[in-house]
Amino acid sequence: MVRVLLALDDNIPQAHAQTNAVEDLIGGEEGVTVYILHVFSDNPEGASVQQVEAVREAQERLEEAGAEVQLLETSGSPAEEILRYAEEHDVDRICVGGRKRSPTGKALFGSVTQKVILDTHRPVLVCGSTEEE
């Protein structure tokens, strides 16, 4: 059984790149569970994870690929929540998005990605967007 935590924000091109990477990773394997996590930083209207288009699209594609998908939502610090859910669900791998950077900036990760990489013992898959943001 393979468990992957896919941390998505509302950036659709980024979510497509991450979903592509997870599809490649699971490659038709049986018994795969993908936990899609969306961390709300500000949610005064009380939106739910099902209302995030990037999440809905990723869920649909991953279910079509044969994965069991569970949607997770929370509020707070994205890096801390990603790490907490990875531990809570004992995932095998964490998938996070990278940000478009200048050639010099490519040596650096965003603060969320960097904190996740440095503060976990689990493998972290960092995906850059392949589409225009």
N, C-alpha and C positions, 0 to 999 in steps of 0.2 A: 504494500500500500504506500503510495506516494502522496505527500501533503505539501501543497505550495501556498504560501501567502502572497497574494497579488495586491499590492498597495497602490490604489489609483486615486488620482485627484480628478478634477473635471476637465482636464486637457485631453480632448478626443484623439488628436494625432499621437500623443504620448501613450494613451491607453491602447491604441492600435498596435504600436510597436511592442509594448509589453505583452499584449495578448498574443501577438505573433511569436514572441520568444517563448512564452509558456506553452503554446501549441507545439512548437518545435521540441521543447523539452519533454512533454508527455508523449508525443508521437504515437498516439493510438494505444498507449499502455492501458491496461485495465486496473481498476481500483484506485484511480487518481481522484483526490479531492482538492479542489482549488477554493481557498477562502479569499474572497474579494473584500478588501477592507477599504472603506472611505472614511477619512478623518475630517470631520467638519471643524473648521477653525472659527467660523462665525455662522450661526444658524438660528437667527431670531424668528424665522417663519416656521421652524420646526420641520424642515424638509427631511425626507427619509432617503436612505441609500438607493431605494428603487427609483427615485426621481432623478438620479444622476445619470445622464445619457451615456457617459463613458462606461459606467458600471453596467448598465443594461446591455449595451453592445458587447462588452466583454463576456458577460454571463451567457448571452445567446450563443456566441461563437464557441465558447469553451464547452457548453453543454452539447452542442452539435459535434464537437470533437470527442465526446464520450466521457468527459469529466463530470463528476458530481460537484456542483457549485453551491457554496454557502456564502450568503451576503452578510457582511459585518459592518457595523457603523458605530462611531463614537465621536466624541469631541475632545479637543485637547491638543497637546503637542504631538505633531505627526510622528516624529522619530520615536518618542517614548511609547506611543500607542502601537506603532508597528512592532516594536520590540516586545511589548507586553503580549500582544496577540500571537506573535510567533512562538513565544514561550508557552502561553496558555494552550495553544492548539498543537504544540510539539511538531511544528512543520519541518520538513526536510530542506526547504529552500525558501528564501524571501526574494521577491521580484519588486524592484523599485524603478522609478523613472529617473533618467538623467536630464539635464537641461542643456539646451543649445548654448554653446560657449565659443569664444574666440579660440584660435589655435593655441594661444598661450594658456587660456583658461581651461583647456581640456585636461590639463594635468590636475586640476582641482575638481572636486565634486561639490554639489550643493550641500548646505548644512544638514539637511535631513538625511540625504544619502550617505554623507560622511559619518554621521552619528550612528546610523544603522550598521554600516560596515565595521566601524571600530568597536561597537558595543555588543556584538553578537559573535557567537562561535559557529553560527549556521552559515552555509554558503549564501552569498547575496548576488543575485543576477541584476546588473544595472543596464537598463535599456535606453538608448537614445532614440529620439523620434526620427522616423524616416520620412515624414511628411512635413510640409510647411506648417509652422505654428502660428 
